[in-house]
């Protein structure tokens, strides 16, 4: 046997051994994905075609649950609120995160302290943050309304108890909480922009605003794409702040899809119907994500 063949066999054996090691490292995550994601999703898809309620005999209903959804006013209200919430929070979070990260990256004095301050809302418990904002929004004794009264507003908003302002109040809190996380992502992206691009822009007479528009923003397109996708997915899945702060009220002014799914599944025990709602939510997120990927691909072409 030649030395060349021996080396090839040794090399192939090493590759097989490394491959087995890689599979062993991946196996716990793969098993977790199957048990906690793939199987529940498959079960939810199956239940969405049934009247399963966890008690009586399960019957196959076909598309009845899905057809019923679009005649369910509470579902359409929750869907509308989810879309409004997403449109209202995602652009603001992305915009403010970008602007704050640019300020931090430009050597502002005390940047490390400001970064910690901006990141704190993200790492703090969402329940604790929500409770604090409930106090801030208190119509009678909350600091926000007290400040408004002190500057001459005689009849400040009731915030969480008013159908017109409840969803806006939640959105303000979510934007405030979300900026810190995406700021960190943008800061990482800013570190990767070559300094010579800014130098070339300076030599061409570009001011700060022009550098932001023509140098910073184009270079951060992959970061913005990732941040937007994640922010949209999170906004469609919002539950805890809504549940803790308003429980979907007043009326159904702040009811969102995940809260509606929770109510139908674990309050009304209509698991089949709730599964159909979950499938609609899944399709909605999938469609929006695919549109984002298609748009990003066109921009890169």
C-alpha positions as CSV (number, residue, x, y, z in Angstrom):
1,X,0.0,0.0,0.0
2,X,1.4,3.4,-1.0
3,X,2.0,6.2,1.4
4,X,-0.5,8.3,-0.5
5,X,-3.3,5.8,0.1
6,X,-2.4,5.5,3.7
7,X,-2.5,9.3,4.2
8,X,-5.9,9.4,2.4
9,X,-7.3,6.7,4.7
10,X,-6.0,8.4,7.8
11,X,-7.5,11.7,6.6
12,X,-10.9,10.1,5.9
13,X,-10.9,8.5,9.3
14,X,-10.1,11.9,11.0
15,X,-12.9,13.5,9.0
16,X,-15.4,10.8,10.1
17,X,-14.3,11.0,13.7
18,X,-14.7,14.8,13.7
19,X,-18.1,14.5,12.0
20,X,-19.3,12.1,14.7
21,X,-18.1,14.5,17.4
22,X,-20.0,17.3,15.7
23,X,-23.2,15.3,15.6
24,X,-22.8,14.4,19.3
25,X,-22.5,18.1,20.2
26,X,-25.5,19.0,18.0
27,X,-27.6,16.1,19.3
28,X,-28.9,17.7,22.6
29,X,-30.1,20.8,20.7
30,X,-31.6,18.7,17.9
31,X,-33.5,16.5,20.4
32,X,-34.7,19.6,22.2
33,X,-35.9,21.1,18.9
34,X,-37.8,17.9,18.1
35,X,-39.4,17.5,21.5
36,X,-40.2,21.1,22.3
37,X,-40.7,22.7,18.9
38,X,-41.3,20.2,16.0
39,X,-43.7,17.9,17.8
40,X,-45.8,20.7,19.5
41,X,-46.1,22.5,16.1
42,X,-47.2,19.2,14.4
43,X,-49.7,18.6,17.2
44,X,-51.1,22.1,16.9
45,X,-51.5,21.7,13.2
46,X,-53.4,18.5,13.7
47,X,-55.6,20.0,16.5
48,X,-56.4,23.0,14.3
49,X,-58.6,20.7,12.2
50,X,-60.5,19.3,15.2
51,X,-62.8,20.4,18.1
52,X,-60.3,19.2,20.7
53,X,-61.0,20.6,24.2
54,X,-59.0,18.2,26.3
55,X,-62.2,16.5,27.6
56,X,-64.8,15.3,25.2
57,X,-64.3,13.1,22.2
58,X,-62.3,14.8,19.5
59,X,-64.0,15.1,16.1
60,X,-62.4,16.1,12.8
61,X,-63.8,19.4,11.5
62,X,-61.7,20.1,8.4
63,X,-61.4,23.8,7.7
64,X,-64.3,24.8,10.0
65,X,-62.1,26.4,12.6
66,X,-60.3,28.5,10.0
67,X,-63.5,29.6,8.4
68,X,-65.0,30.5,11.7
69,X,-62.0,32.7,12.6
70,X,-62.8,35.3,10.0
71,X,-66.4,35.6,11.3
72,X,-65.1,36.0,14.9
73,X,-65.0,39.7,15.7
74,X,-62.7,39.2,18.7
75,X,-60.1,37.5,16.5
76,X,-60.2,40.2,13.8
77,X,-59.8,42.9,16.5
78,X,-56.9,41.0,18.0
79,X,-55.3,40.7,14.5
80,X,-55.8,44.4,13.8
81,X,-54.3,45.3,17.1
82,X,-51.3,43.1,16.5
83,X,-50.7,44.7,13.1
84,X,-51.1,48.2,14.5
85,X,-48.8,47.3,17.4
86,X,-46.1,46.0,15.0
87,X,-46.3,48.9,12.6
88,X,-46.2,51.3,15.6
89,X,-43.3,49.8,17.5
90,X,-40.9,48.2,15.0
91,X,-39.9,51.3,13.0
92,X,-39.4,53.4,16.2
93,X,-37.3,50.7,17.9
94,X,-35.1,50.3,14.8
95,X,-34.8,54.1,14.2
96,X,-34.0,55.0,17.8
97,X,-31.6,52.1,18.3
98,X,-29.7,53.2,15.2
99,X,-29.5,56.8,16.3
100,X,-28.5,56.0,19.9
101,X,-25.8,53.5,18.7
102,X,-24.3,56.1,16.3
103,X,-24.1,58.6,19.2
104,X,-22.5,56.0,21.4
105,X,-20.0,55.1,18.7
106,X,-18.9,58.7,18.1
107,X,-17.0,58.9,21.4
108,X,-19.6,60.7,23.4
109,X,-18.4,61.4,26.9
110,X,-19.5,58.7,29.4
111,X,-20.6,56.3,26.6
112,X,-20.1,53.2,28.7
113,X,-22.4,54.5,31.4
114,X,-25.1,55.5,28.8
115,X,-24.8,52.0,27.2
116,X,-25.5,50.4,30.6
117,X,-28.4,52.7,31.2
118,X,-29.9,52.0,27.8
119,X,-29.4,48.2,28.1
120,X,-30.9,48.0,31.6
121,X,-34.5,48.0,30.5
122,X,-33.8,45.0,28.2
123,X,-32.2,42.8,30.9
124,X,-34.7,43.8,33.6
125,X,-37.7,41.5,34.1
126,X,-40.5,42.3,31.7
127,X,-43.0,41.8,34.5
128,X,-41.2,44.2,36.9
129,X,-40.9,46.7,34.1
130,X,-44.5,46.4,33.3
131,X,-45.6,46.9,36.9
132,X,-43.4,50.1,37.1
133,X,-45.0,51.5,34.0
134,X,-48.5,50.7,35.3
135,X,-47.6,53.0,38.2
136,X,-46.3,55.6,35.9
137,X,-49.5,55.5,33.8
138,X,-51.8,55.7,36.9
139,X,-54.4,58.3,35.9
140,X,-54.7,59.9,39.4
141,X,-51.3,59.6,41.1
142,X,-49.0,58.5,38.3
143,X,-45.9,60.7,37.7
144,X,-46.7,61.2,34.0
145,X,-50.1,62.8,34.6
146,X,-48.7,64.8,37.6
147,X,-46.1,66.3,35.2
148,X,-48.8,67.0,32.6
149,X,-51.0,68.7,35.2
150,X,-48.0,70.8,36.4
151,X,-47.5,72.2,32.9
152,X,-51.1,73.1,32.5
153,X,-52.8,70.0,31.1
154,X,-56.1,70.1,33.0
155,X,-57.5,66.8,31.8
156,X,-54.6,64.4,31.1
157,X,-55.2,61.0,29.4
158,X,-56.4,58.0,31.4
159,X,-53.8,55.9,29.5
160,X,-54.5,52.3,30.4
161,X,-58.2,52.7,31.2
162,X,-59.0,54.6,27.9
163,X,-59.6,52.6,24.7
164,X,-58.0,55.4,22.7
165,X,-54.7,55.5,24.5
166,X,-54.3,52.0,26.1
167,X,-52.5,50.4,23.1
168,X,-50.4,53.5,22.5
169,X,-49.3,53.4,26.2
170,X,-48.2,49.8,25.9
171,X,-46.3,50.6,22.6
172,X,-44.4,53.5,24.3
173,X,-43.2,51.1,27.0
174,X,-42.2,48.5,24.5
175,X,-40.2,51.0,22.4
176,X,-38.4,52.2,25.6
177,X,-37.6,48.6,26.6
178,X,-36.5,47.4,23.2
179,X,-34.0,50.2,22.2
180,X,-31.1,48.9,24.4
181,X,-30.9,45.4,22.8
182,X,-30.9,46.5,19.2
183,X,-28.5,49.4,20.1
184,X,-26.0,46.7,21.1
185,X,-26.5,44.9,17.8
186,X,-26.0,48.2,15.9
187,X,-22.9,49.0,17.9
188,X,-21.4,45.7,16.8
189,X,-22.2,46.5,13.2
190,X,-20.7,50.0,13.5
191,X,-17.4,48.6,14.6
192,X,-17.1,46.7,11.4
193,X,-17.4,49.7,9.1
194,X,-14.0,50.6,7.6
195,X,-12.7,54.0,8.9
196,X,-11.4,54.9,5.4
197,X,-15.0,55.1,4.1
198,X,-15.6,57.9,6.6
199,X,-12.3,59.6,5.7
200,X,-13.2,59.5,2.0
201,X,-16.6,61.0,2.7
202,X,-14.9,63.8,4.7
203,X,-12.5,64.5,1.9
204,X,-15.5,64.7,-0.5
205,X,-17.1,67.4,1.8
206,X,-19.8,65.2,3.4
207,X,-21.3,66.5,6.7
208,X,-22.4,64.3,9.6
209,X,-25.9,63.7,8.2
210,X,-24.6,62.8,4.8
211,X,-22.1,60.3,6.3
212,X,-25.0,58.7,8.2
213,X,-27.2,58.4,5.1
214,X,-24.6,57.4,2.5
215,X,-22.0,55.5,4.6
216,X,-23.4,54.3,7.9
217,X,-26.9,53.2,6.8
218,X,-25.8,51.2,3.7
219,X,-23.0,49.4,5.6
220,X,-25.5,48.5,8.3
221,X,-28.1,47.0,5.9
222,X,-27.4,43.4,7.0
223,X,-27.7,44.4,10.7
224,X,-30.9,46.3,10.0
225,X,-32.3,43.3,8.1
226,X,-31.6,41.0,11.1
227,X,-32.9,43.5,13.6
228,X,-36.0,44.2,11.7
229,X,-36.8,40.5,11.2
230,X,-36.3,39.7,14.9
231,X,-38.2,42.8,16.0
232,X,-41.2,41.9,13.8
233,X,-41.3,38.4,15.1
234,X,-41.2,39.6,18.7
235,X,-43.9,42.1,18.1
236,X,-46.2,39.5,16.6
237,X,-45.6,37.3,19.6
238,X,-46.1,40.0,22.3
239,X,-48.0,38.6,25.3
240,X,-46.5,39.3,28.8
241,X,-46.6,43.1,28.8
242,X,-50.2,43.1,27.4
243,X,-51.3,40.4,29.9
244,X,-49.8,42.0,32.9
245,X,-50.6,45.6,32.1
246,X,-54.1,45.5,30.6
247,X,-55.2,41.8,30.1
248,X,-56.4,43.0,26.7
249,X,-58.6,45.8,28.0
250,X,-60.3,48.1,28.2
251,X,-62.8,46.1,26.2
252,X,-60.6,44.5,23.6
253,X,-58.5,47.7,22.9
254,X,-55.2,46.0,23.6
255,X,-56.1,42.4,22.8
256,X,-53.4,40.8,20.5
257,X,-53.2,37.4,18.8
258,X,-51.1,35.6,21.4
259,X,-53.4,36.8,24.2
260,X,-56.5,35.6,22.2
261,X,-54.8,32.2,21.7
262,X,-54.1,32.0,25.4
263,X,-57.7,32.9,26.3
264,X,-59.2,30.4,23.9
265,X,-56.8,27.6,24.9
266,X,-56.4,27.9,28.7
267,X,-59.4,29.9,29.7
268,X,-62.1,28.6,27.4
269,X,-60.5,25.2,26.7
270,X,-61.0,25.4,23.0
271,X,-57.7,23.9,22.0
272,X,-58.6,23.1,18.5
273,X,-59.8,26.6,17.8
274,X,-56.8,28.1,19.5
275,X,-54.5,25.9,17.4
276,X,-56.1,27.3,14.3
277,X,-55.4,30.8,15.5
278,X,-51.8,29.8,16.2
279,X,-51.5,28.5,12.6
280,X,-52.8,31.8,11.3
281,X,-50.2,33.6,13.4
282,X,-47.4,31.3,12.2
283,X,-48.4,31.9,8.5
284,X,-48.5,35.7,9.1
285,X,-45.0,35.7,10.6
286,X,-43.8,33.4,7.8
287,X,-45.2,35.6,5.0
288,X,-43.8,38.8,6.6
289,X,-40.4,37.2,7.0
290,X,-40.4,35.9,3.4
291,X,-41.3,39.4,2.1
292,X,-38.4,40.8,4.1
293,X,-36.0,38.2,2.7
294,X,-37.2,38.9,-0.8
295,X,-36.9,42.7,-0.4
296,X,-33.4,42.3,1.1
297,X,-32.3,40.1,-1.8
298,X,-33.5,42.7,-4.3
299,X,-31.5,45.4,-2.5
300,X,-28.4,43.3,-2.6
301,X,-28.8,42.4,-6.3
